[in-house]
Amino acid sequence: VIKESGPPHMKSFVTRVTVGEFTAEGEGNSKKLSKKRAAMAVLQELKKLPPLPVIEKPKLYFKKRPKTILKTGPEYGQGMNPISRLAQIQQAKKEKEPEYVLLSERGMPRRREFVMQVKVGNDITTGTGPNKKIAKRNAAEAMLLQLGYKASTPLQDQQEKVRASCHDAHILPLS
């Protein structure tokens, strides 16, 4: 700002902008406006310059690093939460994320059964469980199996967990 004049309610500012050997001044009722007008004037001068010669830069080729984990292999993510596993696989394939829908809720308040559906592309599977979380997990697991992935947790372990949880709750397992 090289000049500031006028009464407090109606100030006028003059700003000088310098770019290399080019200089211009701009005037306005605010510092911002005067600076903008000065910059526009310098730009008009710079536009009159001839274009710079184009210099071809040698193209640098970078080796793409291989992805550390192939999320499309059938063994990927064993021992992992099937919901996360399915989402990560879809991201790795650069496809839409899985869509979950609660299909139904049936049974008495203390013995509810939830049915959750998951859609991945044109594939649809469902899962059931005593709560929405387990129903969603079972739907994701079913989808993984349908897509050709190995079970997130070996079936033997799942049966052991069911037996253990039934034992803890004093319920006899069906098998």
C-alpha positions in Angstrom: 0.0 0.0 0.0 1.7 3.2 -1.1 -1.2 5.7 -0.4 -4.1 5.8 2.0 -6.5 8.8 1.9 -10.0 10.0 2.7 -12.2 10.2 5.8 -12.4 7.0 7.9 -15.8 6.0 6.5 -14.7 6.5 2.9 -11.0 5.5 2.7 -9.2 5.1 -0.6 -6.1 2.9 -1.0 -3.4 2.8 -3.7 -1.3 -0.4 -3.9 1.7 -1.1 -6.1 2.5 -4.6 -7.4 5.9 -5.5 -8.8 6.6 -8.7 -10.8 10.2 -8.7 -12.1 10.6 -5.5 -14.2 6.8 -4.9 -14.4 5.1 -2.6 -12.0 1.5 -1.4 -11.8 -0.8 0.5 -9.3 -4.4 -0.1 -8.4 -6.8 2.0 -6.4 -9.9 0.9 -4.4 -12.0 1.5 -1.3 -10.2 -1.5 0.5 -6.7 -2.8 0.6 -7.9 -6.0 -0.9 -9.6 -4.3 -3.9 -6.6 -2.0 -4.6 -4.2 -5.0 -4.5 -6.5 -6.9 -6.9 -6.7 -4.1 -9.4 -2.9 -3.6 -9.3 -2.4 -7.4 -9.9 -4.8 -7.3 -12.8 -2.9 -4.4 -14.4 0.4 -6.3 -14.1 -1.2 -9.5 -15.5 -2.3 -7.5 -18.6 1.3 -6.4 -19.1 2.6 -10.0 -18.7 0.1 -11.3 -21.2 1.8 -9.1 -23.9 5.0 -11.1 -23.5 5.8 -13.7 -26.2 5.1 -17.3 -25.1 8.1 -19.2 -23.6 9.7 -21.9 -25.8 8.5 -25.4 -24.9 11.3 -27.6 -23.7 10.6 -31.4 -23.9 11.3 -33.0 -20.6 12.6 -36.6 -20.7 9.8 -38.8 -19.4 10.7 -40.5 -16.2 9.3 -44.0 -15.8 8.6 -45.2 -12.3 8.4 -48.9 -11.5 5.1 -49.6 -9.9 5.6 -51.4 -6.6 3.6 -54.6 -6.4 0.9 -54.5 -3.8 2.0 -56.1 -0.6 -1.1 -58.1 -0.1 -3.2 -59.4 -2.9 -6.8 -58.9 -1.6 -8.2 -60.9 -4.5 -6.6 -64.2 -3.5 -8.9 -66.9 -2.0 -6.8 -67.0 1.3 -6.8 -63.2 1.9 -8.1 -62.2 5.3 -8.6 -65.5 7.0 -9.1 -64.9 10.7 -10.5 -61.4 9.9 -14.0 -60.0 10.5 -15.9 -61.0 7.3 -17.7 -57.6 7.0 -14.3 -55.8 6.9 -12.8 -58.5 4.7 -15.6 -58.2 2.1 -15.4 -54.4 2.1 -11.6 -54.5 1.6 -11.8 -57.0 -1.2 -14.4 -54.8 -3.0 -12.1 -51.7 -2.6 -9.1 -53.7 -3.9 -11.2 -54.6 -7.0 -12.3 -50.9 -7.3 -15.9 -52.1 -7.3 -18.9 -50.7 -5.3 -19.0 -51.5 -1.6 -21.3 -54.2 -0.3 -24.9 -53.1 0.4 -26.6 -54.5 3.5 -30.4 -54.6 4.0 -32.3 -56.0 7.0 -34.9 -58.3 5.4 -36.8 -59.4 8.5 -37.0 -59.7 12.2 -39.0 -62.5 13.6 -39.6 -64.4 16.8 -40.4 -63.5 20.4 -38.6 -60.5 22.0 -36.1 -62.7 23.9 -35.6 -65.1 21.0 -35.4 -62.9 17.9 -34.0 -64.0 14.6 -32.7 -61.4 12.2 -32.2 -61.9 8.5 -29.7 -59.7 6.8 -29.1 -59.5 3.0 -25.8 -58.4 1.3 -25.5 -57.4 -2.3 -22.2 -57.3 -4.2 -22.6 -56.5 -7.9 -25.2 -59.1 -9.1 -24.6 -61.5 -6.2 -27.0 -61.6 -3.3 -26.6 -63.7 -0.1 -28.4 -63.7 3.3 -27.4 -64.4 6.8 -29.3 -65.0 10.0 -28.5 -64.5 13.7 -29.8 -63.6 17.1 -29.0 -59.9 16.5 -28.4 -57.6 13.5 -24.6 -57.7 13.9 -24.3 -61.5 13.8 -26.8 -61.7 10.9 -24.8 -59.1 8.9 -21.6 -61.0 9.7 -23.1 -64.3 8.5 -24.4 -62.6 5.3 -20.9 -61.3 4.6 -19.4 -64.7 5.3 -21.9 -66.4 2.9 -21.0 -63.8 0.2 -17.2 -64.4 0.7 -17.8 -68.2 0.2 -20.0 -67.5 -2.9 -17.3 -65.3 -4.4 -14.8 -68.1 -4.0 -13.0 -67.0 -0.8 -12.1 -69.5 1.9 -14.0 -69.2 5.2 -12.9 -66.4 7.5 -12.7 -68.8 10.4 -12.5 -72.5 9.9 -15.8 -74.2 10.5 -14.5 -76.4 13.3 -13.5 -73.2 15.2 -17.0 -71.8 14.7 -18.7 -74.9 16.0 -16.4 -74.9 19.0 -17.4 -71.2 19.7 -21.1 -72.1 19.3 -20.7 -75.0 21.7 -18.7 -72.8 24.2 -21.3 -70.0 24.0 -24.2 -72.4 24.4 -22.4 -74.0 27.4 -21.8 -70.6 29.0 -25.5 -69.8 28.5 -26.6 -73.2 29.7 -28.2 -74.1 26.3 -27.7 -77.4 24.6 -26.4 -77.1 21.0 -28.5 -78.6 18.3 -25.8 -81.1 17.1 
